């Protein structure tokens, strides 16, 4: 697993978040992939308050308890909502500009750190991974390393709250069948690259994983996956517990 941090010149999302926070507007945050056409991320989605969040995110924030770790916290919208609920949260991100914005927005405990940093060994009751939180796993082959890290970070009785999506709908034919190459790479393994103005980020792997596949990998690594809620479009929220 990669343990790198971003520098400002390789941090397009952080630059977009900083612009939106400082000026209440931002240029297009462009997203490129070898598998899809160019897309963009609307900045207002990253600053939405609790009552504008999707139901899956609201449920996750409601049931998160104890000492909470918000992974890939971005602009800090989830961490701020948790603080407003009176909950204890540590927000982490690899983006220096995002961390700076979170500090200015009032997130009390925020750090620029990579989840997989070998020196990051604090323990938590809830590990929160939202807005397709499975993405940072990158590829299915990284699942074992991911769950091993979770065992280091979870307190007894703790859990991971993660959302993801099943991309099979992208391969659905008119007759309802699915045209997926079972001999190829897993269909939820995507490569992305972002650009904001003249700031170009490096390419990175991102994992969308269906619940059945996640459950199988979880079981193989000593975890139990519980389906908390399904969304409106192939997305879902799961709770993962370590079966000690």
N, C-alpha and C positions, 0 to 999 in steps of 0.2 A: 504494500500500500504506500502511496506517496505521502510524505510528511512535510512537504514544502509549504512555505508561506508566500504570499504574493508581494511584489514590490509595486509602488504606485504607478510605474510605467507599464506594468502588466496587469492592471486592475481595472478593466473597463466597467464592470458592474459597480465597483466602489466609486469610480469617478461619476457615474450616472447618479448613484444614490446621493453623493455629496452635492452635485449640482441641484438636484431636486430639493434637497433639504435647505440649501443656502439661498436658492433663487425661486423656489416653488415651480420650477419648470426644468425640463431636461431635453436634450436631443434624443434621437432614436438610439436605444441600446439594441444593436443588431446581433442576431444569433445565426450562425452558419453551421451546417452539418453536411456530411457527405451523403446522408440518407434522405434529407428533406430539403425543401426550398427555404430560402432565407426567411427569417421571422424576426419579430422584435418583442421585447418585454416592456409592457406599459409600466412606467415608474410608479404611478398611483397605486398599483396593486401591492407594491412593496411597502407602502406606508398606510395601508388600510387599518382603521380601528377595529376593535373586536366585533362590533355589530355589523361590519361589512365583510367579515371573513366568511369563507365557506363553512358549512355546518361541520364538516369533518375536523377542521381546525378548531372551531369553537368547542367541540366535544373533547378533543385532546387537551385543550387548555383547562377545561373544567375538571377532568379526571386526573390531571398531573398533580402529584403530591410530593411532600417532603422537599428535599434539596433537589432542584431541577436543573438539568443541563440543557440549554437551548443550542443545538448544533447548527452551524451555518446560519447564524442569527440575522445576517443581512442588515436591514435598517433598524432592527430591534422591535418590530411591531408585536411579536409574540412575547418577548421578554417584558415589554412595557405593560401588556395586558395582564400578564401573570403578576407583575408588581402591583397593579391596581387591584388585583384580587387578594393582595396580602400574602402572596406566595414568594418563596425564596428561589431565586434563579441566577444561574451563571450563564452568560451569553458568550459564545465563542465564534470566531470567524477567521478565515485565513486572509481576509482583505483588510489592509491597514486603513483605508479610507472609510470602509463600513464601520470599523471599530471606533474611529474618530467621531462619526456621526452618532453612533449609539451613545457614546459618552455625552455628547452635547444634548441628546434627546432625554437624558436622565436615566439611562440604564445603569444601575448601581454597581453591578459586578460584570465587567466585560473585558475580554482579553483577546488579543490576536494570537491564536494558537491552532495548530492542526489537531483534529481529533485523534489521529494516529501517531502523534508525536510520542516516542517511547518514554519521554520524561513527564508526560501528562498522565498522572496516576491518582488523581483525586477520585473520590467515590460519591455516587449520587443515587437517590431513590428513583428518580425518573429521568430518562434520557429522551429528549424531545427532538424528533427529526421530521419536520413538516415541510410543506411545499415540495412534494415528491422527495421526501427525506431519504429514500433508498438510493437516490442518485449518486451520492458520494461513494458508495461501494464500488461503482464503476463497472465491474464485470462480475458475472457469476463466480468466476474462479477466485475472486477475492472474498467470498462469503466466509470461509473458514477464518481468515485473518480478521475480518470484521467482528465475528462473534467472539473470537478470542479477546479482542480489545474490549468488547462489551463486558466480558467476565471480569476484566480488571477494574472497570469503572462502576459496575453495579453493586450496590449494597445488598445484603440479604433481603429477599422479598421485593427487590426493585424490579423495574420493567422499562422497556423501550416502547415509546409510542411513535409509530411511523406511518406515514401515508405514502402511497404509490399508485401507479396506474398500470393496467393491462393494455398494452398497445395492439392486441390482436385485432381490434376493430379496424386498424389501418390496412389489414390484409383480408378483409371480408369481401367475398364475391357477391354478385347480385343475388345468387341463389341461397345465400346464407352460409356457404362453406368458407373455409379459411385457407388461403394460399400461402402457407408458411413452409419455407425450406427447412425441414427437420435436420438435414445434414449440415446446414450452415450455422453461423453464430446465432446465439439466442436473440430473438427478435426485439427484445427490450434493451439490448446493448447499443447505445447511441454515442456517437462522437459529436462534440460541440466545440465551437469557438465563438467568442464574443468580441465585438468592437464597439467602442463609444468614441465618437469624433475620430481623432487620430491615434487613439490608444487601442492597440490590438493585443488581446490575450492569447495565451497558448492554447492549443487544442487539448481537450480533456474528455475522459470517458464518463458516461452518465448511465445509470441503470434504472430502467423502469421494470418492475418485476411483478408478475401476476401472483395472486395470493397462494395458489396451490404450489407453485415453484418455491416461493419464499418459505412456506410451511415445511416443505421437504428438506430444504437446507437448514432451517432452524432446528428441526428434529435431529438431523444428522450432527448438529453441533451442541446438542444438549438444551435447546430452547423449545418452548411451546408457543405456537402462534395462535392468537385468538382474534377472530374477525369482529371488530367492534361495530363498524358501520360501513355500508357500501354507499358510494356517492352516486350522482346522476349519470356519470359517463365513464364507466369502467375504472373508476378510482375507488379507493377504500382506505380505511384506517384500521391498523392492527396493533395489538398489544403483544409484545414478545417477553416472555418470562424465562429465566434460567432455571431449569429443573435440577437443582443442586442435589 
